[in-house]
Amino acid sequence: MGTEAPAIGIDLGTSFSSAAVYQNGKVEVIPTKEGPRLVPSYIFYHPMKLKVSVGTTADHMGIDYINNFIFDAKRIIGRKYDDVYVQKLKNRSEYRFKIVRGDEDKAEYEMKHDGLIVWKSPEQASSEILKYLRESANEYLGAEVTEAVISVPAHFSNAQRAATKAAAELAGLRVLKLISEPVAGAIYYTKERSNIEGTLLVFDMGGGTLDVSIIKVSKEKFEVLSVEGDTFLGGRDYDNVLIDYFKTKIIKKFNQSYVTPRLLRRLKEKCVVLKEKLSTQNEYSLNLNCIKNENDDFNMSLTRDKYNEITNETTTRALNLVQKCLTGVGLSKNDINEVILVGGMTRMPKIREELRNFFGGKNPKTDVNPDEAVALGAAIQASVLKHNFKELERYVVAEVMPLSLGVEVSPRLMFVAIKKNTPLPAQGCLKIRTTVNDQEKVTFPIYEGERKNCAFNTLLGEFTINNLPKGKAGDVKFEAIFFLNHDGILDVEAHETSTNQKNKLTVTLENYRLCQNKISNIIEDAEKNYCDDILYEKYSDTCIDILQVYNDILYDIKLISSQTDRSFVEKECKGLKISLDNSVYTEIDELERAYKSFRGATEGIVKQAIDIKWPDFSLSDKFNSLQMNPKS
């Protein structure tokens, strides 16, 4: 293999994966070593041999060794063991692989492989699929492929992106770029229709995730305006609704003892077929013969209308994301020129019908192969980055940040440095001050999310700056600078402005504590708790103001000449600090009373010796105003 291979595009999917290449002016999907263009995203680790299988071979091997059969790795990659989604998968009866707490609280698989009990990370499992696709590309192109653009859901977190890159490196691939799946789909769609311009909405629902992106396309460039997504909303979730539905019917006809791991595997396969058949047929039968004994058969037909009924809640969640994506960028339905469908689940007639109704009768575009569009678009982007072909100039894409990034300030308030939907690469700067007199060091926790209260956001990492100059609280100032690259990977640098003391943090999978507080849907959660967040922000601002008064008084308390007065003020300061530390933002009237009592008792003494700015506020009024005037 002496010829230099082109860079390829890879769609690393939840259900199926594929690779594509752009060469000789055209883009094509690369057939796998066995022939098909798509490979099921299945991995099998042989319990007694060193052998690892991928795709349909893994599926067949997994029948006899069900605990060694791995699927849905994309739903676990980059997540911690305590993540609510990991626990959700762990507790589903049809997932027979064992998920355990690995190093640094990562979610890993435990199994017997090559005669030993081993632990495999989702990155390692995913790398086996990437190796298989790379080997297929090597064979097809007659050259050694070393570079790729890999697609990821638009709403993948920092950790999930870093873990995907790690999987690629394990497979011997250098990642030129991580491209959002809906963007890749739009690139391919417009490449095949060069006259298209305007504002496109891409609805990308695959096996595991839903992404909705709004993209502005001109002859010169691609510009991503807004992204929304749900990394647990896809074909698998429709499968799970069907599995639960039929499992209940089986238990009702027979009993719970009939629901064995082997039966659940068969039921899962039948439900996938049923789902697909109901995209083209109005009714289809699910047949399970010899469930337990020779005469224990289960046969039941399901109409498309009934299927739509039992999956209606899942479909409604999908449509809500479309509206959220429009609202996030201030657009209306009429501003969208075309709706593009990507991902296998968009074949479902109900989804197409709901989107048509949502956009006032405008038919979504269905003239691309939804299973292949993402890999083909990723291949075009790979060629842009490696070869800079003139005919592909417009496909230099600026993507956007799916979640806001910021730092925690006391008490647990999130200061945002880079807002959601900011184009990448991005940079943001925050100016922060100390909150304690003579503070010797400061620790910066970095968060990702949309809530004002850091307790409900995702902790990315933290770092400390030591050897600070002594001074009054608020006099020592810092700058925290966020650098976000094209792939959404974060570097943070902070420095104290007077001495230029610095520290730097690269946020990678190793120091990412994902979903520490088990928040299942960050954006939706933030919207539901809008009033609560505004109240918390006002409460936090007020706590900072009170803390500043406390620190200012104690820093200059020696200026109070009377020992008796000084001791009295010190005692009152201690009481105020206890009230502040024990305060709860949902019971803010108690903090208000404590502050007013403190001010009334000490202001007359303090103002004779110390120049203090006493804040005036009524937290109760703010609380009542928010309760009476919630966000519409």
C-alpha positions in Angstrom: 0.0 0.0 0.0 2.4 2.7 -1.2 -0.3 5.2 -2.4 -1.3 8.0 0.1 -4.9 7.3 1.0 -7.5 10.1 1.1 -9.1 11.1 4.5 -12.4 9.4 5.0 -15.7 10.3 6.7 -17.1 8.1 9.3 -20.6 7.9 10.8 -20.2 6.2 14.1 -23.8 5.4 14.8 -25.7 3.9 17.7 -27.4 1.2 15.5 -25.3 1.2 12.3 -21.9 2.7 11.3 -20.4 3.5 7.9 -17.5 5.1 6.1 -17.3 7.2 2.9 -14.7 8.8 0.7 -14.6 11.7 -1.7 -12.4 11.1 -4.7 -12.4 11.9 -8.4 -15.0 14.5 -7.9 -17.6 12.3 -6.3 -18.5 10.9 -2.9 -19.4 7.3 -2.2 -20.0 5.0 0.7 -17.2 2.4 1.2 -18.5 -1.2 1.2 -17.4 -3.2 4.2 -15.2 -6.3 4.0 -18.3 -8.5 3.9 -20.0 -6.4 1.2 -22.8 -4.3 2.9 -22.4 -0.6 3.1 -23.6 -0.4 6.7 -22.2 -2.4 9.6 -24.4 -2.9 12.7 -22.7 -1.2 15.7 -22.3 -4.5 17.6 -19.1 -5.7 19.3 -18.5 -9.2 20.7 -15.6 -10.2 23.0 -15.0 -14.0 22.9 -15.0 -15.4 26.4 -12.3 -18.0 25.8 -10.3 -16.4 23.0 -8.5 -13.1 22.3 -10.9 -12.7 19.3 -13.1 -9.6 18.9 -15.9 -9.6 16.3 -17.9 -6.6 14.9 -21.2 -6.3 13.1 -23.4 -9.2 12.0 -20.7 -11.7 13.1 -20.8 -10.2 16.6 -24.6 -10.5 16.5 -24.5 -14.2 15.7 -21.8 -14.9 18.3 -23.8 -13.1 20.9 -26.6 -15.6 20.8 -24.6 -18.1 22.8 -22.7 -15.6 24.9 -25.2 -12.9 25.6 -23.1 -11.1 28.4 -20.3 -10.6 25.9 -22.4 -8.9 23.3 -22.0 -5.1 23.4 -24.3 -2.6 21.7 -25.4 1.0 22.2 -21.8 1.9 23.2 -22.4 5.4 21.8 -25.0 5.9 24.5 -22.4 5.3 27.2 -19.2 6.7 25.7 -17.9 9.7 27.7 -20.3 9.1 30.6 -19.6 8.4 34.3 -21.0 5.3 36.0 -23.4 7.5 38.1 -24.8 9.3 35.1 -28.6 9.0 35.0 -28.5 7.6 31.4 -26.0 4.9 32.3 -28.2 3.8 35.2 -31.2 3.9 32.9 -29.5 1.4 30.5 -28.1 -0.7 33.3 -31.5 -1.2 34.7 -33.2 -2.3 31.4 -33.6 -6.1 31.3 -32.7 -6.5 27.6 -29.2 -5.1 28.2 -27.4 -8.2 29.4 -23.8 -6.8 29.3 -22.5 -5.8 32.8 -21.8 -2.1 33.4 -19.5 -1.4 36.3 -17.7 1.5 38.0 -14.3 1.8 36.5 -11.3 4.0 37.1 -12.1 7.6 38.0 -15.8 6.6 38.2 -16.1 5.9 34.5 -18.7 3.5 33.1 -17.0 0.3 31.8 -18.1 -3.2 30.7 -17.1 -6.2 32.8 -16.8 -9.6 31.0 -14.9 -12.8 30.6 -12.5 -12.4 27.6 -9.6 -14.7 26.6 -10.3 -16.7 29.8 -9.9 -13.7 32.1 -12.3 -11.2 33.8 -11.6 -7.9 32.1 -12.9 -4.4 31.9 -13.5 -2.6 28.6 -14.3 1.1 28.2 -16.9 2.3 25.7 -14.0 3.9 23.8 -12.3 0.6 23.5 -15.6 -1.0 22.3 -16.2 1.8 19.8 -12.6 1.6 18.5 -13.3 -2.0 17.3 -16.0 -0.6 15.0 -13.7 2.1 13.8 -10.9 -0.4 13.2 -13.3 -2.5 11.1 -14.3 0.5 9.0 -10.7 1.6 8.6 -9.6 -1.9 7.5 -12.5 -2.0 5.0 -11.4 1.4 3.6 -7.8 0.2 3.4 -8.9 -2.8 1.3 -11.3 -0.8 -0.9 -8.9 2.1 -1.5 -5.7 0.1 -1.7 -3.9 2.4 0.7 -3.4 2.9 4.4 -6.1 5.2 5.8 -4.8 7.3 8.7 -7.1 10.3 8.9 -10.8 10.8 9.2 -13.6 13.2 10.0 -16.0 11.5 12.4 -19.6 12.6 13.0 -21.0 13.0 16.5 -24.4 14.2 17.7 -24.7 18.0 17.8 -25.5 17.8 21.5 -22.5 15.6 22.5 -20.8 17.0 25.6 -17.2 17.9 25.9 -16.5 14.5 27.5 -18.3 12.5 24.8 -16.4 14.3 22.1 -13.1 13.7 23.8 -13.9 10.0 24.3 -14.9 9.7 20.6 -11.5 11.1 19.6 -9.8 8.7 22.0 -11.7 5.8 20.3 -10.4 6.9 16.9 -6.8 7.1 18.2 -7.1 3.5 19.5 -8.2 2.5 16.0 -5.1 4.2 14.4 -7.0 7.3 13.1 -6.1 10.9 13.4 -9.2 12.9 13.7 -9.2 15.9 11.4 -12.5 17.2 12.8 -15.5 16.0 14.8 -18.5 17.1 12.7 -22.1 17.4 14.0 -24.3 14.7 12.4 -27.0 17.1 11.1 -24.3 19.4 9.6 -22.7 16.5 7.8 -26.2 15.5 6.4 -26.8 19.1 5.2 -23.4 19.2 3.5 -24.2 16.1 1.5 -27.7 17.3 0.7 -26.5 20.7 -0.7 -23.5 19.1 -2.5 -25.9 17.1 -4.6 -28.1 20.2 -5.2 -25.6 23.0 -5.8 -28.2 25.7 -6.4 -29.7 25.5 -2.8 -29.4 28.6 -0.6 -31.4 29.8 2.4 -32.2 28.6 5.9 -32.4 24.8 6.3 -33.6 22.8 9.3 -32.0 19.4 9.6 -34.0 16.8 11.5 -31.6 14.0 12.2 -33.0 11.0 14.1 -31.0 7.9 14.1 -30.8 4.8 16.3 -29.9 6.6 19.5 -30.0 10.3 19.2 -32.0 13.2 17.8 -30.4 16.4 16.6 -32.1 19.4 15.2 -30.0 22.1 13.5 -30.7 25.3 11.7 -28.1 26.1 9.1 -27.8 29.1 6.8 -26.4 28.2 3.4 -25.1 30.6 0.8 -22.9 30.1 -2.2 -19.9 31.1 -0.1 -20.4 29.3 3.2 -22.3 27.2 5.7 -23.3 28.8 9.0 -24.8 26.9 11.9 -27.3 29.1 13.7 -28.8 26.9 16.3 -28.6 23.3 17.6 -30.9 21.3 19.9 -30.7 17.6 20.7 -31.4 14.7 22.9 -28.8 12.0 23.2 -31.5 9.5 24.4 -34.1 10.0 21.7 -33.9 7.7 18.7 -34.9 4.4 17.2 -33.8 2.5 20.3 -36.3 4.4 22.3 -39.1 3.4 20.0 -37.9 -0.1 20.2 -38.0 0.1 24.0 -41.6 1.3 24.0 -42.5 -1.7 21.8 -40.5 -4.1 24.0 -42.2 -2.9 27.1 -45.6 -3.1 25.4 -45.2 -6.7 24.2 -43.4 -7.8 27.4 -46.6 -6.8 29.4 -48.7 -8.8 26.9 -46.5 -11.9 27.3 -46.6 -11.7 31.1 -50.4 -11.4 30.9 -50.8 -14.4 28.7 -48.2 -16.6 30.4 -46.3 -15.3 33.5 -43.2 -13.4 34.6 -41.0 -16.5 34.5 -41.3 -16.6 30.7 -39.4 -13.3 30.3 -35.9 -14.7 30.1 -32.7 -12.9 28.8 -32.9 -15.1 25.6 -36.6 -14.2 25.1 -35.8 -10.5 25.5 -33.1 -10.7 22.9 -35.6 -12.4 20.5 -38.3 -9.9 21.4 -35.9 -7.0 20.7 -35.0 -8.3 17.2 -38.7 -8.8 16.4 -39.6 -5.3 17.6 -37.0 -3.7 15.4 -38.4 -5.6 12.4 -42.0 -4.7 13.4 -41.0 -1.0 13.6 -39.4 -1.0 10.2 -42.3 -2.9 8.6 -44.9 -0.4 9.9 -43.1 2.3 7.9 -44.4 0.7 4.7 -47.3 -1.4 5.9 -50.5 -0.6 7.9 -50.3 -3.8 10.0 -47.7 -6.4 10.9 -47.6 -9.4 13.2 -45.0 -10.2 15.9 -44.6 -13.9 16.2 -42.5 -15.7 18.9 -42.7 -19.5 18.7 -41.8 -21.9 21.5 -41.2 -19.2 24.1 -40.6 -21.7 26.9 -42.1 -25.0 25.8 -43.1 -26.4 22.4 -46.6 -25.1 22.5 -45.9 -21.7 24.1 -46.3 -19.5 21.1 -47.0 -15.7 21.2 -48.6 -14.1 18.2 -50.0 -10.6 18.1 -50.5 -8.1 15.3 -50.1 -4.3 15.6 -51.5 -1.6 13.4 -49.7 1.5 12.4 -52.3 3.6 14.2 -51.8 1.6 17.5 -48.0 1.9 17.1 -48.3 5.7 16.6 -50.5 5.8 19.7 -48.2 3.9 22.1 -45.1 5.9 20.8 -46.9 9.3 20.7 -45.1 10.6 23.8 -41.7 9.9 22.2 -42.7 11.6 18.9 -44.0 14.6 20.8 -40.6 15.0 22.5 -39.0 15.1 19.1 -41.4 17.8 17.8 -40.8 19.9 20.9 -37.1 20.0 20.1 -37.9 21.5 16.7 -39.8 24.4 18.3 -37.0 24.9 20.8 -34.4 25.1 18.1 -36.4 27.8 16.3 -37.0 29.7 19.5 -33.4 29.6 20.5 -32.3 31.6 17.4 -35.4 33.8 17.2 -36.8 32.3 14.0 -40.4 31.3 13.0 -41.5 28.3 11.0 -41.9 30.6 8.0 -38.2 31.4 8.1 -37.3 27.8 7.2 -36.8 27.3 3.4 -36.3 23.5 3.5 -36.6 20.7 6.1 -34.1 17.9 5.5 -34.5 14.4 7.0 -31.5 12.4 8.0 -31.3 9.2 10.0 -33.2 5.9 9.6 -36.0 6.9 12.0 -37.1 9.6 9.6 -38.7 6.9 7.4 -41.4 6.6 10.0 -44.6 8.1 8.4 -45.9 9.6 11.6 -42.7 11.7 12.0 -42.9 12.9 8.4 -46.6 13.8 8.9 -46.0 15.7 12.1 -43.2 17.7 10.6 -45.3 18.5 7.5 -48.1 19.7 9.8 -45.7 21.7 12.0 -44.4 23.6 9.0 -47.8 24.4 7.6 -48.0 21.7 4.9 -44.4 22.0 3.7 -43.1 18.5 2.8 -39.8 17.5 4.3 -37.1 16.5 1.8 -36.9 12.8 1.6 -34.7 12.4 -1.5 -31.5 11.5 0.2 -30.6 8.1 1.7 -31.0 8.9 5.4 -28.7 6.0 6.4 -25.8 7.2 4.4 -26.1 11.0 4.3 -24.0 11.7 7.4 -21.0 9.5 6.4 -21.1 11.1 2.9 -21.2 14.6 4.3 -18.3 13.7 6.7 -16.3 12.5 3.7 -16.8 15.8 1.9 -15.6 17.7 5.0 -12.6 15.4 5.3 -11.6 16.2 1.7 -12.1 19.9 2.4 -9.7 19.7 5.3 -7.1 17.5 3.7 -7.1 18.6 0.1 -8.8 22.0 0.0 -10.5 21.3 -3.3 -11.8 24.5 -4.9 -15.2 23.0 -5.7 -15.7 22.3 -2.0 -14.8 25.8 -0.6 -18.3 26.6 0.7 -18.2 23.5 3.0 -15.8 25.1 5.5 -18.3 24.9 8.4 -18.4 26.9 11.6 -20.4 24.9 14.2 -21.8 26.2 17.4 -21.5 25.4 21.1 -24.4 23.2 22.3 -24.2 24.2 26.0 -23.0 27.2 27.9 -19.7 27.2 29.7 -18.7 29.1 32.8 -17.2 29.1 36.3 -18.7 28.8 39.8 -18.6 31.8 42.0 -19.8 31.9 45.6 -22.3 30.7 46.5 -22.6 28.1 43.6 -23.6 30.7 41.1 -22.7 30.0 37.4 -20.9 32.9 35.6 -21.2 32.2 31.9 -18.1 32.7 29.7 -19.3 31.2 26.4 -23.1 31.1 25.7 -24.9 28.3 24.1 -25.0 28.5 20.2 -21.8 30.6 20.1 -20.0 29.8 16.8 -16.8 27.7 17.1 -14.0 28.3 17.6 -14.9 30.6 20.5 -13.2 32.5 23.3 -14.7 34.0 26.4 -13.3 36.0 29.3 -14.6 36.4 32.8 -13.3 38.9 35.4 -13.6 37.5 38.9 -12.5 38.8 42.4 -11.6 37.1 45.7 -14.3 36.6 48.2 -12.2 36.2 51.4 -9.7 38.6 53.1 -6.1 37.7 52.6 -7.0 34.7 50.4 -3.9 32.7 49.5 -5.3 30.6 46.7 -8.4 30.4 44.6 -10.0 27.3 43.0 -12.0 27.6 39.8 -14.6 24.9 39.1 -15.6 24.8 35.4 -19.2 23.9 34.5 -21.3 23.2 31.4 -25.0 23.8 31.5 -27.9 26.2 31.4 -28.8 26.5 35.1 -27.8 29.5 37.3 -27.2 27.1 40.2 -24.1 25.0 39.6 -25.5 22.1 41.5 -27.7 21.4 38.5 -24.9 21.7 35.8 -22.1 19.4 34.8 -18.7 19.8 36.4 -16.0 19.6 33.8 -13.0 20.1 36.0 -11.3 22.5 38.4 -7.9 24.0 39.0 -6.2 26.2 41.6 -4.0 29.3 41.5 -1.7 29.6 44.6 0.5 32.3 46.1 -1.9 35.1 45.8 -1.0 38.6 47.1 -2.7 39.4 50.4 -5.5 41.9 50.3 -9.0 42.8 51.1 -11.7 40.6 49.6 -12.6 41.9 46.2 -9.3 43.8 45.7 -7.5 40.8 44.2 -8.8 40.2 40.7 -8.6 37.4 38.1 -9.3 36.7 34.5 -10.5 33.3 33.4 -10.2 32.8 29.7 -12.0 30.0 27.9 -10.7 28.7 24.5 -13.0 26.3 22.6 -11.7 24.7 19.4 -13.6 23.5 16.3 -14.3 20.1 17.9 -15.8 21.7 21.0 -12.8 20.7 23.2 -12.1 23.2 26.0 -8.9 24.8 27.3 -9.2 27.2 30.3 -6.5 29.6 31.5 -6.8 31.8 34.6 -4.4 34.4 35.9 -4.3 37.0 38.7 -3.9 40.4 37.1 -1.4 42.1 39.5 1.2 39.3 39.7 0.2 37.4 36.6 0.1 34.1 38.5 -1.3 31.6 35.9 -2.7 28.1 35.7 -4.1 26.2 32.7 -6.5 23.3 32.3 -7.3 21.2 29.3 -10.6 19.6 29.8 -10.4 16.0 28.7 -12.2 12.7 29.5 -9.8 12.0 32.4 -10.9 14.9 34.5 -14.5 15.2 33.4 -17.0 14.3 36.1 -20.0 14.0 33.9 -23.6 14.3 35.2 -22.5 14.4 38.8 -26.0 15.5 39.9 -27.8 13.2 37.5 -29.5 15.9 35.4 -31.3 14.1 32.5 -32.0 17.0 30.2 -30.1 20.2 30.8 -31.8 22.6 28.4 -35.4 21.4 29.2 -34.6 21.5 32.9 -33.4 25.1 32.6 -36.5 26.3 30.9 -38.8 24.6 33.4 -36.9 26.2 36.2 -36.5 29.7 34.8 -38.1 31.6 37.7 -36.2 29.4 40.2 -32.9 30.2 38.4 -33.6 34.0 38.3 -34.4 33.9 42.0 -31.2 31.9 42.7 -29.2 34.5 40.7 -30.6 37.4 42.7 -30.1 35.5 46.0 -26.5 34.7 45.0 -25.8 38.3 44.0 -27.2 39.5 47.4 -25.1 36.9 49.3 -22.0 38.3 47.5 -22.9 41.8 48.5 -23.5 40.8 52.2 -20.2 38.8 52.2 -18.4 41.9 50.8 -19.8 44.0 53.8 -18.7 41.3 56.2 -15.1 41.2 54.7 -14.8 44.9 54.4 -15.7 45.4 58.1 -13.3 42.6 59.4 -10.4 43.8 57.2 -10.5 47.3 58.7 -12.0 46.5 62.1 -8.8 47.7 63.8 -9.9 51.2 62.9 -12.7 51.0 65.5 -10.9 52.5 68.5 -13.2 51.2 71.2 -12.4 47.7 72.3 -15.9 47.2 73.5 -17.4 48.4 70.1 -14.8 46.3 68.2 -15.7 43.1 70.1 -19.4 43.8 69.7 -19.0 44.2 65.9 -16.9 41.1 65.6 -19.5 39.1 67.4 -22.3 40.5 65.1 -20.1 39.7 62.1 -19.8 36.1 63.3 -23.5 35.8 63.6 -24.1 37.3 60.2 -21.7 34.8 58.6 -23.5 31.9 60.3 -26.8 33.2 58.9 -25.2 33.5 55.5 -23.7 30.1 55.5 -27.0 28.5 56.7 -29.3 30.5 54.4 -31.4 28.7 51.8 -32.6 30.7 48.7 -36.1 29.3 49.0 -36.4 30.9 52.5 -34.8 34.2 51.7 -36.9 36.2 54.1 -34.8 34.8 57.0 -31.6 36.1 55.4 -33.2 39.4 54.8 -34.1 39.7 58.5 -30.6 38.7 59.6 -29.0 41.3 57.4 -31.3 44.1 58.5 -30.7 43.1 62.2 -27.0 43.2 61.6 -27.0 46.5 59.9 -29.3 48.1 62.5 -27.0 46.9 65.3 -23.6 47.8 63.8 -24.0 50.6 61.2 -23.8 53.4 63.8 -20.5 52.1 65.1 -19.0 51.1 61.8 -19.6 54.3 59.8 -17.6 56.4 62.3 -14.4 54.4 61.5 -14.9 52.5 58.2 -16.2 53.6 54.8 -18.7 50.9 54.0 -21.2 50.6 51.1 -24.3 49.1 52.6 -26.5 47.5 50.0 -30.2 48.1 50.1 -32.5 45.3 48.9 -35.7 43.4 49.5 -35.3 39.7 48.6 -38.8 39.0 49.6 -40.1 41.5 47.0 -38.0 39.9 44.3 -39.3 36.5 45.2 -42.9 37.6 45.2 -42.4 39.4 41.8 -41.0 36.3 40.3 -43.8 34.2 41.6 -46.4 36.6 40.2 -44.6 37.2 36.8 -43.2 33.8 35.6 -41.7 33.6 32.2 -44.4 32.9 29.6 
